[in-house]
């Protein structure tokens, strides 16, 4: 959250004499999310021929564990609870994004609290503890620059795919950071996981905004990457054409293609998207021995996971009670969803060890360095399909929505008081405005990508709209949008404008002129997240350093934690609020009114296939068991398949932070049967968050509230 105060309004109003700054714009009024159109690329029809088919493909890919290099990691592995991650074991990362005074990388690889494979506890929060939570200058009782992120895969080097196998061939690499007694454990992301729900409304994605609004079909960087091309076959017989593509309003697609190649989140190092596509491809053969043909058989979509027969998107394709989808391969699903010029060609693309491409006619079985057009363009299909699926994950039926639509009884008196504070004295609405509850929305940013404001030391600066330094941590611990992209250019669009690079790298014109020597504020600034369902999405901030909404409100009430340290970049609105205890409670209760019960109870469109989730490793930060390859054995939790009617008992929030209210009448449904497994007896309550106990199920265990 990035809450400004009414003090900021008064200060900004003092600069109306500046023609460049202009009068302060009033905050975007709060509204029902039902009033906002879902952003969509205007040229989507050039690529997608059947949107429902693309949504089905996207949901399958989002939840399919076979996407990961280890055959057990998917997008959903970090976004399975209200679009975020509620695990507490092996979720810490040290300050790996720290820089020195010159802005050069200076990673901190020392853990302050716990360590790899430790279990976070409520007592660890907040990460910056003060004797008086209302006074940032009071005695510091504890401080940690660790980050509560999301566990991914252990460190390995990609060797090759094994077509038809979910598990890639890899080499285990010794990990200097994420290890216990020399044994690799799961790596953890450097930032807390944002929610995928309502993410379609964001103009850019990721905390640092690196997932561009413009999708290039290949990676998150849009026109920033001069070498991003896809291939096109105007007809099946035509020579392949190398083309650059641009799809605006596609930050979700840009975001989606990042994690599958991340060496932390889902992939071994050195893997490329055609490798993933080839894993799922139906292998083309002329004549091969029977045993080899069996080995190369294509993977079934969601082949390791149950799909509920009443799944709102995939129910008609479910093989329940068997895992996976029936009658469809991923090849079929791509053909159903996308226009043939992007996947149908007689030519094969060969990519040698230097990355040089050559086109040829197929001869027998494809080598693993040879790709069909469908393989080669797999990132295009993956990104757009997941974007279209996530575009359905819109939570627009909260008590707040019903209240603003005219139901005066939808909010309690105290929640209405909290709403008044949110829009008034607390000033939250100045950064969390509009129906989306974030200024980072397409509606707010697309025509005002750059703005001017006063920063903490009263200097004037240009900034990327909706990216703020709010003094959560010292600026040098994580530059956020102040860092560079992989091509050496600033992530900050303001800095691109100052260097004259905005048109060429963003394929757009800046909305205001920015002088080459004009002051820019970007360092330590992060995208303003939306607040819908925030009751369910702890821990909070980019570092996951606050456990409860009350701790978040305390943070803003005291004017942040490192305002003086960050004074050159901090948002001028980060000031003491001097709220009473009753007012703090009212703000928290109002934010709880932003929860859509369809999200809480996993009702359509928030239903999902079965998911097996890694939950650290048996043991703790002092000892784990080697699986024989130099990696630790893994603990697995089962999230049962849920159909359109949802579940009667919501998943527990992070560390059991209470969110459950009296459920409305919900139709019970079948779940996969539980059975005894080998983990029984070796897993205890210490492997679960406080207040929960292990329940053993087929394939692992899950932690349930006592």
FENQUI-V546239 format. One record per backbone hydrogen bond with DSSP energy under -0.5 kcal/mol. NH is the residue of the N-H (numbers start at 1). CO is the residue of the C=O. E is the energy in kcal/mol with one decimal. If there is no record, write none. Layout:
NH_CO_E ; NH_CO_E
//
This chain:
4_2_-0.5 ; 4_427_-1.1 ; 6_425_-0.9 ; 8_5_-1.0 ; 9_5_-0.8 ; 10_6_-1.8 ; 11_7_-2.3 ; 12_8_-2.8 ; 13_9_-2.3 ; 14_10_-0.8 ; 14_11_-0.9 ; 15_12_-2.0 ; 16_13_-1.2 ; 18_15_-1.6 ; 19_17_-0.5 ; 22_18_-2.9 ; 35_32_-1.7 ; 36_33_-1.6 ; 37_35_-0.5 ; 44_41_-1.6 ; 46_43_-2.0 ; 47_44_-2.2 ; 48_44_-2.6 ; 49_337_-2.5 ; 50_337_-1.6 ; 54_50_-2.0 ; 55_51_-2.5 ; 56_52_-2.1 ; 57_53_-2.1 ; 58_54_-2.7 ; 59_55_-2.7 ; 60_56_-2.1 ; 61_57_-2.6 ; 62_58_-2.6 ; 63_59_-1.7 ; 64_60_-1.3 ; 67_64_-1.3 ; 68_65_-0.9 ; 68_73_-1.6 ; 69_266_-2.7 ; 71_68_-1.8 ; 73_65_-1.9 ; 76_62_-2.1 ; 77_74_-0.8 ; 78_75_-1.5 ; 79_76_-1.0 ; 80_84_-0.7 ; 81_84_-2.6 ; 82_80_-0.6 ; 84_81_-2.6 ; 90_118_-2.7 ; 93_147_-2.3 ; 96_94_-2.6 ; 98_95_-1.4 ; 99_476_-2.8 ; 100_104_-2.5 ; 103_100_-2.2 ; 106_98_-3.1 ; 108_95_-2.6 ; 109_107_-0.7 ; 111_109_-0.5 ; 118_115_-2.0 ; 120_88_-2.6 ; 120_118_-0.5 ; 124_121_-2.0 ; 125_122_-1.8 ; 126_545_-0.6 ; 127_545_-2.2 ; 129_127_-0.6 ; 129_142_-2.6 ; 131_139_-2.7 ; 135_132_-2.4 ; 138_135_-1.7 ; 141_129_-2.1 ; 141_139_-0.7 ; 142_129_-1.1 ; 144_127_-1.0 ; 147_93_-3.1 ; 148_543_-2.4 ; 149_91_-2.3 ; 149_147_-1.1 ; 152_187_-3.5 ; 153_264_-2.2 ; 157_171_-3.2 ; 158_269_-2.7 ; 159_169_-2.6 ; 160_169_-1.7 ; 163_161_-0.6 ; 164_279_-1.0 ; 165_162_-3.0 ; 168_69_-2.6 ; 168_166_-0.5 ; 169_160_-2.8 ; 170_168_-0.6 ; 171_157_-2.4 ; 173_155_-1.7 ; 176_174_-0.6 ; 179_177_-1.6 ; 180_183_-2.3 ; 183_180_-1.8 ; 184_630_-2.5 ; 185_178_-2.2 ; 187_153_-1.8 ; 189_150_-2.1 ; 192_542_-2.9 ; 194_192_-0.5 ; 196_83_-0.7 ; 198_393_-2.4 ; 199_196_-1.5 ; 201_198_-1.7 ; 202_199_-1.7 ; 203_440_-2.9 ; 205_211_-2.0 ; 209_206_-1.5 ; 211_205_-1.9 ; 212_210_-1.0 ; 212_220_-2.7 ; 215_213_-0.5 ; 215_247_-2.7 ; 216_219_-0.7 ; 222_219_-0.7 ; 224_221_-2.2 ; 225_222_-1.3 ; 226_224_-0.8 ; 228_225_-1.3 ; 229_227_-0.9 ; 230_243_-2.6 ; 232_241_-2.2 ; 233_341_-2.8 ; 234_232_-0.5 ; 238_235_-0.9 ; 241_232_-2.9 ; 243_230_-2.9 ; 243_241_-0.6 ; 247_215_-1.7 ; 248_246_-0.5 ; 250_213_-3.3 ; 254_250_-2.3 ; 255_251_-2.4 ; 256_252_-2.6 ; 257_253_-1.4 ; 258_255_-1.7 ; 259_255_-0.7 ; 260_256_-0.6 ; 261_258_-1.4 ; 262_259_-1.4 ; 266_259_-0.8 ; 266_262_-1.4 ; 267_262_-2.8 ; 269_156_-2.4 ; 271_268_-1.1 ; 275_272_-1.1 ; 276_272_-1.0 ; 276_273_-0.5 ; 277_273_-2.3 ; 278_274_-2.4 ; 279_275_-1.4 ; 280_276_-1.1 ; 280_277_-0.6 ; 281_277_-0.6 ; 281_278_-0.5 ; 283_281_-0.7 ; 283_296_-0.6 ; 285_283_-0.6 ; 293_289_-2.4 ; 294_290_-2.1 ; 295_291_-2.0 ; 296_292_-1.9 ; 297_294_-1.3 ; 299_279_-0.5 ; 301_328_-0.6 ; 303_300_-1.9 ; 305_302_-2.0 ; 311_308_-2.1 ; 315_311_-1.6 ; 317_314_-1.7 ; 318_314_-0.6 ; 318_315_-1.2 ; 319_324_-1.4 ; 322_319_-2.7 ; 324_302_-0.7 ; 324_305_-3.0 ; 325_301_-1.6 ; 326_317_-2.9 ; 333_329_-2.2 ; 334_330_-2.4 ; 335_331_-2.1 ; 336_332_-2.2 ; 337_333_-1.5 ; 338_334_-2.7 ; 339_47_-2.7 ; 342_339_-1.8 ; 343_340_-1.8 ; 344_340_-3.3 ; 345_343_-0.8 ; 346_236_-2.0 ; 348_360_-3.6 ; 349_371_-3.3 ; 350_348_-0.6 ; 350_358_-3.2 ; 351_369_-2.5 ; 352_350_-0.5 ; 352_356_-2.3 ; 355_352_-2.0 ; 358_350_-1.9 ; 360_348_-2.2 ; 362_346_-0.8 ; 370_367_-2.0 ; 371_349_-3.0 ; 374_343_-0.6 ; 376_372_-2.7 ; 377_373_-2.2 ; 378_375_-1.8 ; 380_377_-0.9 ; 381_377_-1.5 ; 382_378_-3.0 ; 383_379_-2.6 ; 384_380_-2.1 ; 385_381_-2.5 ; 386_382_-2.1 ; 387_383_-2.2 ; 388_384_-2.4 ; 389_385_-2.2 ; 390_386_-3.2 ; 391_387_-1.7 ; 392_389_-1.9 ; 393_390_-1.3 ; 394_392_-1.9 ; 395_393_-0.5 ; 396_394_-1.0 ; 399_595_-0.7 ; 400_593_-2.1 ; 402_398_-2.1 ; 403_399_-2.4 ; 404_400_-2.8 ; 405_401_-1.4 ; 406_403_-1.6 ; 407_402_-2.6 ; 408_406_-1.2 ; 410_407_-1.8 ; 416_412_-2.3 ; 417_413_-1.9 ; 418_414_-2.1 ; 419_415_-2.2 ; 420_416_-2.1 ; 421_417_-2.0 ; 422_418_-2.6 ; 423_419_-2.2 ; 424_420_-1.3 ; 426_421_-1.5 ; 427_421_-0.9 ; 427_424_-0.7 ; 429_422_-2.0 ; 430_427_-1.7 ; 431_428_-1.8 ; 432_428_-2.5 ; 434_28_-1.9 ; 437_434_-1.2 ; 438_433_-1.4 ; 439_431_-2.2 ; 441_438_-0.8 ; 442_201_-2.7 ; 445_441_-2.3 ; 446_442_-2.2 ; 448_445_-1.6 ; 451_463_-2.2 ; 453_461_-2.5 ; 455_459_-2.6 ; 456_570_-2.1 ; 457_567_-1.0 ; 458_455_-2.4 ; 461_453_-2.6 ; 462_519_-2.5 ; 463_451_-2.9 ; 465_449_-2.4 ; 465_463_-0.5 ; 467_464_-2.2 ; 468_466_-0.5 ; 468_526_-2.1 ; 469_569_-0.5 ; 470_468_-0.7 ; 477_474_-2.2 ; 478_475_-1.3 ; 481_525_-2.5 ; 482_479_-2.4 ; 482_522_-0.6 ; 483_480_-1.8 ; 485_489_-3.5 ; 488_485_-2.0 ; 491_483_-2.8 ; 492_481_-0.6 ; 492_483_-0.5 ; 496_492_-1.6 ; 497_493_-2.2 ; 498_494_-2.1 ; 499_495_-1.4 ; 500_497_-1.3 ; 501_496_-2.9 ; 502_496_-0.8 ; 505_501_-2.5 ; 506_502_-2.0 ; 507_503_-1.1 ; 518_515_-1.4 ; 521_462_-2.6 ; 522_520_-0.6 ; 524_479_-1.6 ; 525_479_-0.8 ; 525_522_-2.2 ; 526_468_-2.2 ; 527_207_-2.7 ; 528_466_-2.1 ; 529_527_-0.5 ; 533_594_-1.0 ; 534_531_-2.0 ; 536_533_-2.2 ; 537_534_-0.9 ; 539_546_-0.6 ; 540_546_-2.7 ; 544_541_-1.6 ; 545_540_-0.9 ; 546_540_-1.1 ; 552_548_-1.7 ; 553_549_-2.5 ; 554_550_-2.5 ; 555_551_-2.1 ; 556_552_-1.9 ; 557_553_-2.5 ; 558_554_-1.7 ; 559_556_-1.4 ; 559_575_-0.5 ; 560_555_-2.5 ; 561_471_-1.9 ; 562_471_-1.6 ; 566_562_-2.1 ; 567_564_-1.1 ; 569_566_-2.5 ; 570_566_-2.1 ; 571_469_-2.9 ; 572_454_-1.1 ; 574_571_-2.1 ; 575_573_-1.5 ; 577_557_-2.0 ; 578_557_-1.0 ; 584_580_-2.3 ; 585_581_-2.2 ; 586_582_-2.2 ; 587_583_-2.3 ; 588_584_-2.3 ; 589_585_-2.6 ; 590_586_-2.2 ; 591_587_-2.3 ; 592_588_-1.9 ; 593_589_-0.9 ; 593_590_-0.9 ; 594_591_-1.4 ; 595_592_-1.3 ; 597_595_-0.6 ; 599_596_-1.7 ; 600_596_-1.6 ; 601_597_-2.5 ; 602_599_-1.0 ; 603_598_-2.2 ; 604_644_-2.2 ; 606_603_-3.0 ; 608_642_-1.0 ; 610_306_-3.0 ; 611_639_-2.4 ; 613_611_-0.6 ; 613_637_-2.9 ; 615_616_-0.5 ; 615_635_-2.9 ; 620_623_-1.8 ; 623_620_-0.7 ; 627_631_-3.4 ; 632_184_-2.5 ; 633_625_-2.4 ; 635_616_-2.2 ; 637_613_-3.1 ; 639_611_-3.4 ; 639_637_-0.5 ; 640_638_-0.6 ; 642_608_-2.8 ; 644_310_-2.5 ; 646_643_-2.1 ; 647_601_-2.4 ; 655_86_-0.6 ; 656_653_-2.5 ; 657_654_-1.8 ; 668_666_-0.6 ; 680_677_-1.7 ; 682_679_-2.0 ; 683_679_-1.4 ; 687_684_-1.9 ; 688_685_-1.8 ; 692_689_-1.6 ; 693_704_-2.7 ; 695_702_-3.1 ; 697_700_-2.2 ; 700_697_-2.0 ; 701_636_-2.5 ; 702_695_-2.7 ; 704_693_-2.5 ; 704_702_-0.6 ; 706_691_-2.6
//
